[in-house]
Amino acid sequence: MRIDDPTPGSASLPREASASPQPAVEFSFEPLTPTSFLTRSAIVHRDRLAVFDGGLRLTYSELRERAGRFAGALEALGVEPGGRVAVIAANSHLMLEAHYGVPLAGAVLVALNMRLSPGELGYILDHSGATVLLCDNELQSLAGDAIAASSGAARLVNATQYAELIERSSFVWRGVPDERGLLSINYTSGTTGRPKGVMYHHRGAYLQSLAMAFHARLHPESVFLWTLPMFHCNGWCFTWAVTAAGAQHVCLPRPDPEAIWRLIDEAGVTHFNAAPTVLTDLAGHPAAHRPDRPIHIATGGAPPSPALMERFAALGIEITHLYGLTESFGPVVICDWKAEWDELPAERRAQLKARQGVGNVIAQPVRVVGPHGSDVPADGETLGEIVLRGNDLMLGYFQDPEATAAAVPDGWFHTGDLGVMHPDGYVELRDRLKDVIISGGENIASVEVEQAVASHPAVLEVAVVARPDRRFGERPVAFVRLVPGGEASEAEIIEHVRTRLARFKAPSEVVFRSELPRTATGKIQKFVLRTQLSQALGGQDQIER
């Protein structure tokens, strides 16, 4: 019997009563916002440890109380709905509380990269229109210099003042009138010009947080270590995802390998996220060991080499490869592992894990397109640009409609990343458009060369960039860090690559370094290496080798 049929034996309803009247109050819709996860966890997990930050411990009910009082403090400081609040802090309870307190006040969060210069930070303060700058006490000098480099409109509040403010402020918990409203502005690195402000909406952050909790398999017993900066894409939305699961946030100011291994044992860490460069340092650290508890690591920011994947597999640690950008709320693509791959040889498993994968559970299918916008063949060979669209894409660039239009020329966000589509529907990143090396009319993917170099047992880390060449236009140069105690000559590494790739793809030079320049999120700064090569050449083309 259909549920809308009259009850047997009863009289039929009058025609005018059969139509469903419009309810006076909307009860079947609630705007999506990631702050709602704290509402739930403060009820369900109220006495469970939420935050472990040095000597500070907070339960979920305490975290909610502090976030609400933070919102009240912002109102007392004159921050109006839609106003921007900037925060410069290490991974700490202060930065985590800002991810709740700022939106609860109806304001917009601007989490700042603490590795930027005062001039760069000053530009962001002015461009975003921030009226308050909250900072760690240790970063107060940098914050003051940033304000000095700006118009000076932002009011500086240090951690000590913040603690006093929330102590005496009233509890505020504003609703979200529009789930597509502005939640946060995250600024890009600005390596090719002024940084752009990527606008996140409440709906996208809510859905992305659920996707991250789902794929990371977070649950109330999970212990999440903050090695990824919370300022980077709002911590890939794990600032909200961990709370959604009722799991524990373990704060770590900086991704120091020794501290990570220590906290893995002392805090019982089960999850963390990190760039491949951070993982490289972890794998090569003297304290590296097989942990007592299963650990799940998500990595992104650059393609991890199959050799790195094999090193962690030997430690019994599971790694999931992710891909995304600031514009996509962090990871939009995941290398979703299939059980049948477990039976494959170790080397093949590592190759499969190094692929970027498929769209996450809330994302739209990823496309790889050619120059005219049509999809390339799914043959694992034909190169194209990765394009995206969906709920986990930005609203656009703040106060920059021209840059927004350029990034989304046809209704799809163009990433600037080159990749191939495999027959099984998994995407594999091959290079950034700007990092492709054109040598003798042939395109060389720097990632492909890096993976070949990294397969040498003495290589810990590698970055491949182009340098000018009179004969070929450009030639690849490999910057290499060796494993502690490892030995390898330039000729040996070049020959090693030639046994794996076409000879023209092998680097012409190998430069050995003890460290490679990195961004605050752990990515190798290839533009710095290119600049160093250019300076070494004195502006002249390379003499034919």
C-alpha positions as CSV (number, residue, x, y, z in Angstrom):
1,M,0.0,0.0,0.0
2,R,1.4,3.5,-0.9
3,I,1.8,5.7,2.1
4,D,-0.2,8.5,0.4
5,D,-3.2,6.2,-0.2
6,P,-6.2,6.8,2.0
7,T,-6.5,4.3,4.9
8,P,-8.7,1.4,3.8
9,G,-12.3,1.9,4.9
10,S,-11.9,5.6,5.4
11,A,-13.4,8.5,3.4
12,S,-11.3,10.1,0.8
13,L,-9.7,13.4,1.7
14,P,-11.3,16.6,0.2
15,R,-9.6,17.8,-2.9
16,E,-8.5,21.1,-1.3
17,A,-6.8,19.2,1.6
18,S,-4.9,16.7,-0.6
19,A,-2.3,19.2,-1.7
20,S,0.6,19.6,0.7
21,P,0.6,23.2,2.0
22,Q,3.9,25.1,2.1
23,P,5.1,25.1,5.8
24,A,5.3,28.4,7.5
25,V,8.8,27.5,8.7
26,E,11.4,25.7,6.7
27,F,12.3,22.5,8.6
28,S,13.8,20.3,5.8
29,F,16.9,22.5,5.1
30,E,19.8,23.7,7.2
31,P,22.7,25.6,5.7
32,L,25.9,23.5,5.7
33,T,28.8,24.8,7.7
34,P,31.8,23.0,9.3
35,T,31.3,24.7,12.6
36,S,28.3,22.4,13.1
37,F,30.7,19.5,13.7
38,L,31.8,21.1,16.9
39,T,28.2,21.4,18.0
40,R,27.7,17.7,17.7
41,S,31.0,16.6,19.1
42,A,30.5,18.9,22.2
43,I,27.4,16.8,22.9
44,V,28.4,13.3,21.8
45,H,32.1,13.5,22.9
46,R,31.8,16.3,25.5
47,D,34.3,14.7,27.9
48,R,36.6,13.2,25.3
49,L,40.0,14.8,24.9
50,A,39.8,17.1,21.8
51,V,43.0,19.0,21.9
52,F,46.5,18.0,23.1
53,D,48.8,21.0,22.8
54,G,51.9,20.8,24.9
55,G,50.8,21.1,28.5
56,L,47.2,22.2,27.5
57,R,44.4,19.6,27.3
58,L,40.9,20.5,26.2
59,T,37.7,18.4,26.0
60,Y,35.2,18.9,23.3
61,S,32.9,20.8,25.6
62,E,35.7,23.1,26.6
63,L,36.7,23.6,22.9
64,R,33.2,24.6,22.1
65,E,33.0,27.0,25.1
66,R,36.3,28.7,24.0
67,A,35.3,29.0,20.4
68,G,32.0,30.7,21.4
69,R,33.8,33.1,23.7
70,F,36.3,33.8,20.9
71,A,33.3,34.8,18.7
72,G,32.1,37.0,21.6
73,A,35.5,38.6,21.9
74,L,35.6,39.4,18.2
75,E,32.2,41.1,18.5
76,A,33.6,43.1,21.4
77,L,36.5,44.2,19.2
78,G,34.0,45.6,16.7
79,V,34.3,42.8,14.1
80,E,31.1,42.8,12.1
81,P,29.6,39.9,10.1
82,G,31.6,39.6,6.9
83,G,34.6,41.2,8.5
84,R,38.0,39.6,8.0
85,V,40.1,38.2,10.9
86,A,43.7,37.3,10.1
87,V,45.6,34.7,12.2
88,I,49.4,34.0,12.2
89,A,50.2,31.1,14.4
90,A,51.9,27.7,14.4
91,N,49.9,24.5,14.7
92,S,48.3,25.3,18.1
93,H,45.1,25.4,20.0
94,L,44.9,29.1,19.1
95,M,44.9,28.4,15.3
96,L,42.4,25.6,15.8
97,E,40.1,27.7,17.9
98,A,40.2,30.4,15.2
99,H,38.7,27.9,12.7
100,Y,35.6,27.9,14.8
101,G,35.5,31.2,16.7
102,V,35.9,33.4,13.6
103,P,33.0,31.9,11.5
104,L,30.9,31.7,14.7
105,A,31.1,35.5,14.8
106,G,30.0,35.6,11.2
107,A,33.5,36.8,10.2
108,V,35.9,35.5,7.5
109,L,39.1,33.6,8.5
110,V,42.4,34.6,6.9
111,A,45.0,32.1,8.1
112,L,48.5,33.4,7.3
113,N,51.6,31.6,6.2
114,M,54.1,32.3,9.0
115,R,57.0,31.7,6.6
116,L,56.2,34.8,4.5
117,S,58.1,38.0,4.8
118,P,56.6,41.1,6.6
119,G,56.0,42.8,3.2
120,E,54.1,39.8,1.9
121,L,52.0,39.5,5.0
122,G,51.4,43.3,4.9
123,Y,50.1,43.0,1.4
124,I,47.7,40.2,2.4
125,L,46.4,42.2,5.4
126,D,45.6,45.1,3.1
127,H,44.2,43.1,0.3
128,S,41.9,41.0,2.5
129,G,40.8,44.0,4.5
130,A,41.6,42.3,7.9
131,T,40.7,44.5,10.9
132,V,42.2,42.1,13.5
133,L,45.4,40.2,13.4
134,L,45.7,37.4,16.1
135,C,49.2,36.0,16.6
136,D,51.2,33.5,18.8
137,N,53.4,35.3,21.3
138,E,56.4,33.9,19.6
139,L,55.3,35.5,16.3
140,Q,54.4,38.9,17.7
141,S,57.5,40.6,16.3
142,L,56.7,39.2,12.8
143,A,53.0,40.2,13.2
144,G,54.0,43.8,14.2
145,D,56.4,44.1,11.2
146,A,53.5,42.9,9.0
147,I,51.2,45.6,10.3
148,A,54.0,48.1,9.9
149,A,54.3,47.0,6.2
150,S,50.6,47.5,5.7
151,S,48.2,50.4,6.0
152,G,48.0,49.7,9.7
153,A,44.3,49.0,9.7
154,A,44.5,45.7,11.5
155,R,44.5,45.6,15.3
156,L,47.2,43.3,16.8
157,V,46.1,40.8,19.4
158,N,48.7,38.4,20.9
159,A,48.0,35.1,22.6
160,T,48.2,36.5,26.1
161,Q,45.6,39.2,25.2
162,Y,43.5,36.6,23.5
163,A,43.4,34.4,26.6
164,E,42.2,37.5,28.6
165,L,39.6,38.4,26.0
166,I,37.9,35.0,26.0
167,E,38.0,34.8,29.7
168,R,35.8,37.9,30.0
169,S,33.8,37.7,26.8
170,S,30.2,36.4,26.4
171,F,29.4,33.3,24.4
172,V,28.3,33.9,20.8
173,W,27.2,31.4,18.2
174,R,25.9,33.0,15.0
175,G,24.0,31.0,12.5
176,V,25.0,30.8,8.8
177,P,22.4,32.6,6.6
178,D,23.9,31.3,3.3
179,E,26.0,28.1,3.0
180,R,27.6,29.6,-0.1
181,G,28.7,32.5,1.9
182,L,32.4,33.4,2.5
183,L,34.0,31.3,5.2
184,S,37.7,31.9,4.7
185,I,40.3,33.4,2.3
186,N,43.4,31.4,1.7
187,Y,46.3,33.0,-0.1
188,T,48.4,31.2,-2.7
189,S,52.1,31.2,-2.5
190,G,52.6,34.0,-5.0
191,T,55.7,32.6,-6.5
192,T,54.8,34.0,-9.9
193,G,53.4,37.3,-8.7
194,R,51.2,38.7,-6.0
195,P,49.4,36.0,-3.9
196,K,45.8,35.5,-4.8
197,G,43.0,35.2,-2.2
198,V,41.1,31.9,-2.7
199,M,37.6,32.2,-1.4
200,Y,36.2,29.2,0.5
201,H,32.4,28.8,1.1
202,H,30.8,27.0,4.1
203,R,29.2,24.3,1.9
204,G,32.4,23.3,0.3
205,A,34.3,23.2,3.6
206,Y,31.6,21.1,5.2
207,L,31.5,18.5,2.3
208,Q,35.3,18.4,2.0
209,S,35.7,17.8,5.7
210,L,33.3,14.8,5.5
211,A,35.3,13.5,2.5
212,M,38.6,13.7,4.4
213,A,37.1,12.0,7.5
214,F,35.7,9.3,5.3
215,H,38.8,8.6,3.2
216,A,41.2,8.9,6.2
217,R,38.9,6.5,8.1
218,L,38.8,8.8,11.1
219,H,36.8,7.7,14.2
220,P,36.5,8.7,17.8
221,E,39.6,6.6,18.8
222,S,41.8,8.3,16.2
223,V,44.7,10.5,17.2
224,F,45.5,13.0,14.6
225,L,49.0,14.7,14.6
226,W,49.2,18.2,13.1
227,T,52.3,18.0,10.9
228,L,50.6,19.7,8.0
229,P,50.3,23.5,8.7
230,M,46.7,24.5,9.7
231,F,47.1,27.6,7.6
232,H,47.5,25.5,4.4
233,C,44.1,25.1,2.8
234,N,42.7,25.2,6.4
235,G,44.8,22.1,7.1
236,W,43.2,20.4,4.0
237,C,39.9,20.9,6.0
238,F,41.1,18.4,8.6
239,T,40.7,21.2,11.2
240,W,37.0,20.4,10.9
241,A,37.2,16.7,9.7
242,V,39.0,15.5,12.9
243,T,36.3,17.3,15.0
244,A,33.5,15.7,12.9
245,A,34.9,12.3,13.8
246,G,35.2,13.2,17.5
247,A,38.9,12.4,17.2
248,Q,41.9,14.0,19.0
249,H,43.9,16.9,17.7
250,V,47.6,16.7,18.7
251,C,49.3,20.0,17.9
252,L,52.9,20.2,16.8
253,P,54.3,23.6,16.0
254,R,56.6,22.4,13.3
255,P,57.2,19.1,11.5
256,D,60.4,18.1,13.2
257,P,61.1,14.4,12.4
258,E,62.4,13.6,15.9
259,A,59.3,15.1,17.5
260,I,57.0,13.3,15.1
261,W,58.5,9.9,15.9
262,R,58.4,10.7,19.7
263,L,54.7,11.7,19.6
264,I,53.9,8.6,17.5
265,D,54.9,6.6,20.5
266,E,53.9,8.9,23.4
267,A,50.5,10.1,22.1
268,G,49.6,7.0,20.2
269,V,49.3,8.8,16.9
270,T,47.1,7.0,14.3
271,H,46.9,9.6,11.5
272,F,48.8,12.6,10.0
273,N,49.3,14.4,6.8
274,A,52.6,15.6,5.2
275,A,54.3,16.6,2.0
276,P,56.6,14.0,0.5
277,T,59.6,16.1,1.5
278,V,58.6,15.8,5.2
279,L,58.1,12.0,4.7
280,T,61.5,11.8,3.1
281,D,63.1,13.3,6.3
282,L,61.0,10.9,8.5
283,A,62.0,7.8,6.6
284,G,65.7,8.7,6.8
285,H,65.7,9.8,10.4
286,P,67.7,7.6,12.9
287,A,64.5,7.4,15.1
288,A,62.5,5.8,12.2
289,H,60.9,2.5,13.4
290,R,57.9,0.3,12.9
291,P,55.2,1.8,15.2
292,D,53.1,-0.2,17.7
293,R,49.8,1.0,16.3
294,P,48.7,1.2,12.6
295,I,49.3,4.6,11.2
296,H,47.7,6.1,8.1
297,I,49.5,9.0,6.4
298,A,48.0,11.1,3.6
299,T,50.5,12.9,1.4
300,G,50.2,15.5,-1.3
301,G,51.7,18.7,-2.6
302,A,54.1,16.9,-5.0
303,P,54.1,13.3,-6.4
304,P,55.8,10.9,-4.0
305,S,58.3,8.6,-5.6
306,P,57.6,4.9,-5.7
307,A,60.9,4.5,-3.8
308,L,59.5,6.6,-0.9
309,M,56.3,4.5,-0.9
310,E,58.4,1.4,-0.6
311,R,60.4,2.8,2.3
312,F,57.2,3.4,4.3
313,A,55.7,0.1,3.3
314,A,58.8,-1.6,4.9
315,L,58.0,0.3,8.1
316,G,54.5,-1.1,8.0
317,I,53.0,2.4,7.6
318,E,50.1,3.0,5.1
319,I,50.3,5.9,2.8
320,T,47.5,7.4,0.7
321,H,48.4,9.7,-2.1
322,L,46.2,12.8,-2.5
323,Y,46.2,15.6,-5.1
324,G,44.6,19.1,-4.9
325,L,45.2,22.8,-4.8
326,T,44.3,25.7,-2.6
327,E,41.5,26.4,-5.1
328,S,40.0,22.9,-4.4
329,F,39.9,23.0,-0.6
330,G,43.0,20.8,-0.6
331,P,42.8,17.2,-1.7
332,V,40.2,16.7,-4.5
333,V,41.7,13.5,-5.9
334,I,42.6,10.4,-3.9
335,C,44.5,7.2,-4.9
336,D,41.7,5.0,-3.8
337,W,43.3,1.6,-3.0
338,K,41.8,-1.6,-4.3
339,A,42.2,-4.8,-2.3
340,E,43.1,-6.8,-5.4
341,W,46.3,-4.7,-5.7
342,D,47.6,-6.2,-2.5
343,E,48.7,-9.3,-4.4
344,L,50.9,-7.5,-6.8
345,P,54.7,-7.3,-6.4
346,A,56.0,-4.6,-4.1
347,E,57.4,-2.4,-6.9
348,R,54.1,-2.5,-8.8
349,R,52.2,-1.6,-5.7
350,A,54.4,1.4,-5.1
351,Q,53.9,2.6,-8.7
352,L,50.1,2.4,-8.3
353,K,50.2,4.2,-4.9
354,A,52.2,7.0,-6.5
355,R,49.4,7.8,-8.9
356,Q,47.0,10.7,-7.9
357,G,43.9,8.7,-8.5
358,V,40.2,9.5,-8.7
359,G,37.9,12.3,-7.4
360,N,37.2,12.1,-3.7
361,V,33.7,10.9,-2.5
362,I,32.1,14.4,-2.8
363,A,34.0,15.5,-5.9
364,Q,33.0,15.5,-9.5
365,P,34.9,13.2,-11.9
366,V,38.3,14.6,-12.8
367,R,39.1,15.3,-16.5
368,V,42.3,15.4,-18.4
369,V,41.9,17.6,-21.5
370,G,43.9,18.5,-24.6
371,P,44.6,21.9,-26.1
372,H,41.1,22.3,-27.5
373,G,39.3,21.2,-24.3
374,S,38.4,17.6,-25.3
375,D,39.3,14.7,-23.1
376,V,42.5,12.9,-24.0
377,P,42.5,9.1,-24.5
378,A,42.6,7.1,-21.3
379,D,45.8,5.3,-22.4
380,G,48.2,6.3,-19.6
381,E,50.3,8.1,-22.2
382,T,48.6,11.0,-23.8
383,L,49.4,14.2,-21.8
384,G,46.8,16.8,-21.0
385,E,45.8,19.4,-18.4
386,I,43.9,18.4,-15.3
387,V,40.6,20.3,-15.0
388,L,38.1,20.3,-12.1
389,R,34.6,21.5,-11.1
390,G,32.2,20.8,-8.3
391,N,31.2,21.6,-4.7
392,D,34.8,21.5,-3.5
393,L,36.0,24.4,-5.7
394,M,36.5,28.0,-4.7
395,L,34.0,30.8,-5.2
396,G,36.8,32.6,-7.0
397,Y,39.7,34.9,-6.3
398,F,39.0,37.7,-3.8
399,Q,38.7,41.0,-5.5
400,D,40.2,39.6,-8.7
401,P,37.6,38.8,-11.3
402,E,40.1,38.8,-14.1
403,A,42.2,36.0,-12.5
404,T,39.0,34.1,-11.7
405,A,37.9,34.3,-15.4
406,A,41.4,33.2,-16.6
407,A,41.3,30.2,-14.3
408,V,37.8,29.1,-15.3
409,P,37.6,30.0,-19.0
410,D,35.0,27.3,-19.9
411,G,33.2,26.4,-16.7
412,W,36.1,24.1,-15.6
413,F,38.9,25.1,-13.3
414,H,42.2,24.7,-15.1
415,T,44.8,23.6,-12.7
416,G,48.0,24.1,-14.7
417,D,49.0,20.6,-13.9
418,L,49.8,18.1,-16.7
419,G,48.8,14.4,-16.3
420,V,47.5,11.3,-18.1
421,M,44.4,9.3,-17.7
422,H,44.9,5.6,-17.2
423,P,42.4,3.0,-18.6
424,D,41.1,2.3,-15.1
425,G,40.0,6.0,-14.7
426,Y,42.9,6.9,-12.4
427,V,44.8,10.2,-13.1
428,E,48.6,10.4,-12.8
429,L,50.3,13.8,-12.5
430,R,53.2,14.2,-14.8
431,D,54.3,17.9,-14.3
432,R,53.3,21.5,-13.8
433,L,53.1,23.3,-17.1
434,K,55.8,25.6,-15.9
435,D,58.1,22.7,-15.0
436,V,58.1,20.8,-18.3
437,I,61.5,20.8,-19.8
438,I,61.7,21.2,-23.6
439,S,64.9,19.7,-24.9
440,G,65.6,19.4,-28.6
441,G,61.9,19.8,-29.3
442,E,61.0,17.0,-26.9
443,N,59.0,17.5,-23.8
444,I,60.5,16.0,-20.6
445,A,58.4,15.6,-17.5
446,S,60.5,16.6,-14.5
447,V,58.5,14.3,-12.3
448,E,59.3,11.3,-14.5
449,V,63.0,12.0,-14.2
450,E,62.8,12.6,-10.5
451,Q,61.2,9.2,-10.0
452,A,63.9,7.5,-12.0
453,V,66.6,9.3,-9.9
454,A,64.8,8.5,-6.6
455,S,64.9,4.8,-7.4
456,H,68.7,4.8,-6.8
457,P,69.2,3.3,-3.3
458,A,71.6,6.1,-2.3
459,V,69.1,9.0,-3.1
460,L,67.0,10.4,-0.4
461,E,65.4,13.3,-2.2
462,V,65.6,14.9,-5.7
463,A,64.3,17.9,-7.7
464,V,64.8,18.2,-11.4
465,V,64.7,21.6,-13.2
466,A,65.7,23.0,-16.6
467,R,68.8,25.0,-17.4
468,P,69.5,26.8,-20.7
469,D,71.5,24.8,-23.3
470,R,72.8,26.3,-26.6
471,R,72.3,23.1,-28.6
472,F,69.0,21.7,-27.1
473,G,67.4,24.8,-25.7
474,E,67.0,23.2,-22.2
475,R,68.5,20.3,-20.4
476,P,67.4,18.7,-17.1
477,V,69.6,19.2,-14.0
478,A,69.0,17.0,-10.9
479,F,69.5,18.4,-7.4
480,V,70.1,15.4,-5.1
481,R,70.2,14.7,-1.3
482,L,71.8,11.4,-0.5
483,V,70.7,9.2,2.3
484,P,72.8,9.5,5.5
485,G,76.1,7.7,4.8
486,G,75.1,7.1,1.1
487,E,77.5,7.4,-1.7
488,A,76.9,8.0,-5.4
489,S,78.7,9.9,-8.2
490,E,77.2,12.1,-10.8
491,A,78.1,9.6,-13.5
492,E,76.5,6.7,-11.6
493,I,73.2,8.5,-11.1
494,I,73.0,9.6,-14.8
495,E,73.7,6.1,-15.9
496,H,71.1,4.8,-13.5
497,V,68.5,7.0,-15.1
498,R,69.5,6.0,-18.6
499,T,68.8,2.4,-17.8
500,R,65.2,3.4,-17.0
501,L,64.3,6.2,-19.4
502,A,65.2,7.3,-22.9
503,R,68.7,8.7,-22.8
504,F,67.7,12.2,-23.8
505,K,65.6,12.4,-20.6
506,A,68.6,11.7,-18.3
507,P,69.9,14.7,-16.4
508,S,73.0,16.4,-17.9
509,E,74.2,17.3,-14.4
510,V,73.7,16.2,-10.9
511,V,74.2,18.7,-8.1
512,F,74.6,17.3,-4.6
513,R,73.0,19.3,-1.8
514,S,72.6,18.7,2.0
515,E,69.3,20.6,1.8
516,L,66.8,21.7,-0.8
517,P,64.8,24.9,-0.6
518,R,61.2,24.4,0.6
519,T,58.0,26.3,1.0
520,A,56.3,26.4,4.4
521,T,54.2,23.4,3.4
522,G,57.2,21.3,2.5
523,K,57.2,21.6,-1.3
524,I,60.6,22.0,-3.0
525,Q,60.9,25.5,-4.4
526,K,62.0,24.7,-8.0
527,F,61.9,28.3,-8.9
528,V,64.7,29.0,-6.4
529,L,66.8,26.2,-7.9
530,R,66.2,27.6,-11.4
531,T,67.2,31.1,-10.1
532,Q,70.4,29.6,-8.6
533,L,71.3,27.9,-11.9
534,S,70.7,31.2,-13.8
535,Q,72.9,33.1,-11.4
536,A,75.6,30.4,-11.6
537,L,75.6,30.8,-15.4
538,G,75.9,34.6,-15.1
539,G,73.1,35.1,-17.5
540,Q,74.9,33.1,-20.2
541,D,73.6,30.0,-21.9
542,Q,75.2,26.7,-20.9
543,I,78.2,25.7,-22.9
544,E,77.5,22.5,-24.8
545,R,78.4,19.5,-22.7
